[in-house]
Amino acid sequence: MSQSPVRLWRKQKQDTALLGKTGIILSWTEISVAPPKFASGTPYTVVLIELASGERTYGQMVEFQETDRVIGARVKAVYRKYGSVEKEELIEYGIKFIPA
C-alpha cells in the first residue's frame, strides 16, 4: 500500500535537498530477501553515504558495475522510482545513488 499523497509531498522536500549531492560510500550491503513491494528488484544494494557536508544518509545504489560498489567510491544522489505498485496506487519516487 502506498503512502498518502500528502506524506509523499512532504517527503519530496527532504529528497530535493539531497538531489545532486555527492559523497563517498562508507559501507554497503546486498539485500536478497525483501518486503513484497521491493521483492521484484532483489538482489539490490543499499549503501551508507557520507556527503561532502559530513552528513550521513543511506539509500539504494543503482546503475552500477560491481567495481563501483566499493568503500570510498564516490556516488551522486538522483531521483528514481521506488519499488513496484498496484494499478490504483501512486508511483513513488525518491533518492537513490549512482556512481559519480
N, C-alpha and C positions, 0 to 999 in steps of 0.2 A: 504494500500500500504506500502510495506517495505521500509526501508531506503536503500541508496546505499551501496554497499559493502565497499566502501572507508570510509564512515561515521561509519559503524559498526566496521571496523578495528580500526579506531581512538578511538572509544568509548571503545573498548576492553582494551586499555592501562589503562584507568581510572578504569575500572572494576577490572582488575588484581591487582591494588594497594589495593583494598578493600577485595579481596578474602581471606577468612580465618580469618579476623579480628573479634574481639568480642566487644560487647558493651552492653548497657542497654537500655531498652525501656523507652523513655520519654513520649510518647503519642501514641495512636493508634486510628484508625477509621475503620469501616467496610463499604466497597463500595457495594451498592446494585444495582445501575444503572450505567453502564459503557459504554464507547465507543464501537462500534461494534467489534473491534479487541479483546477486553477483555470481552465482554458480556457473552461468554460461561463459564467463570470462576467465575461469580458472585454467591453469595457474596464472596468477598475476603477482607483480612485485610491488611492495609497499616500502617507501623509503623515509627515513628521518633526515631532515634537511636543516642545515644551519645557513640562514640567509646572510647576506653581506652586512646587514644591520646587527647581526648577533642573535636575532630572534630565531627560535626553532619551531618547525612545523613538520607535518608528515602528510603523505599522500601517495597515490599510486603513480608508479613510473610507467610511461607508455612510449611507444615508437622508439625503441632502443635495441641495440645489439647486446649480446652477453658481455662483450668487452667494455660496454658503457656502464655496467652495473657494478661499480667498484667504490669502495670507501675513498673519499677525496675527490671523486669526479664532480664536475660542475653540471648543474641542471638549471632549467628555467621553468617557471610556472606558466601554464597555459590552461585555457578552458576546454573541457572535453565532456562528453556525455557520461553520466553515471548509470551503470547497471542497465537492466532491461525493465521495461514497463509493460503493463497490460494496455489493451486498446483504449480504455477510458481514463488512464492515469496521465499525469503531467510528466513530460520528459524533463528530467533533472540534469543540470549541467553544473560543473564545479571545477575546482583546481586539481590538475594533475601535473606531473613533471616530465619533461623531455630532456635529453642531453643538450647542453648549451654549446 
